[in-house]
Amino acid sequence: MSIALPDPTLYLPRSGEPSLRWGIVGPGWIAGEFATSLRARTAQRLVAVGSRSFDNARAFAARFGAEQAVGSVEALVTHPEVDVVYVATPHSGHAEVALAAIAAGKHVLIEKPITVTAAEAREVFAAARAAGVLVMEAMWSRYLPQISVIRALVDGGDLGDVRAVAADHSQQIIRPADHRMYAPELGGGALLDLGVYPAQFITMVLGAPTAIEARGTVTATGVDASAAVVSTHAGGAVSTLYTSLLERTPTTATISGTSAFLQVEGSFYNPTSFTVTGAAHGSPTLRWTDPTMLRGFAALSYEATALARFVGEGRTESPVHTHDETVAVMELLETARAQVLAAGVPAPPQDLSAATPAHGEAPASSGTDR
């Protein structure tokens, strides 16, 4: 095996991108992590935060250094000093907020999943193209250093003909029935919240599926608790995806080619390392390690700098996670969710006394402002 590992593409600040003025809708825990990274590791400026509750917005602004707080989505998206809106509400509110921001002429970064349905995603992207603004999903994994190296290896044929991709993301998320993760009206369930990560990894490597088979379990509230998804792709390649709210899994991803096998260490959607091993028995293993040492949510800064760079280039979509692919991911998730919910296998009851925060989530998260 003779593979040269390329240098990563790095979305580092002050590399020619404009310094945009940002507003945040939905002052919850992920918005706090984003705001922290934005202020500490980018050349961007946090101008305002908006919420249905002015008190929540004001408290967030004070804690995370936003210059202003406003008490409505309308006030935030029409704010004259805001260039780009970061949408961090529950999934069910993504499309509405994004469309309002687009109508106001703002660029938009929307937390994953971009919407609840593929039809909503298409509507948002069509509006963005008509308005000439950039809209992209906050799929931070796509802007991490390891992903650019992995894509170069796949695209360059170093792994040979890719025949299989597998990825998983599960966390044991025990919550009351009214929590957003368990609420159908808020876009709850494992696939949209967690499964979106392995889904985007799979489509990045193999493209959209040509056939999808999903099985899983359903909570008493009517959302998918777990899902195993096997998909067929162009040329007969196969992908497997597993996601669950019931247990923890390794959160790794693998790409199997006719020349080499690549394994991304857990958690694969975070800054991490990977190995490449030749297909022949006894082949050596190469290991790639992130040279930046940026870890955890600090790496949310990459997607913010990437958006600013794309805006400076006059783009209306991300070249590394296009509108078409984002819709393909939503179609995969939507099809899998429908199959799992139709099967109706009950998930085991929860022991709420064992509840612990999900990775990065505040213990007191209410599910109203994500």
Secondary structure, DSSP 8 states (H G I E B T S, - for coil): ------------SSSS----EEEEES-SHHHHHHHHHHHHHSS-EEEEEE-SSHHHHHHHHHHHT-SEEESSHHHHHT-TT-SEEEE-S-GGGHHHHHHHHHHTT-EEEEESSS-SSHHHHHHHHHHHHHHT--EEEE-GGGGSHHHHHHHHHHHTTTT-SEEEEEEEEE------TTSGGG-GGGT-SHIIIIIHHHHHHHHHHH-S-SEEEEEEEE-TTSSEEEEEEEEE-GGG-EEEEEEESSS-----EEEEESSEEEEE-SSTTSS--EEEEESSTT--EEEE--TT---GGGGHHHHHHHHHHHHHTT-SS-SSS-HHHHHHHHHHHHHHHHHHHHH--B-----GGG----TT--TT--SS--
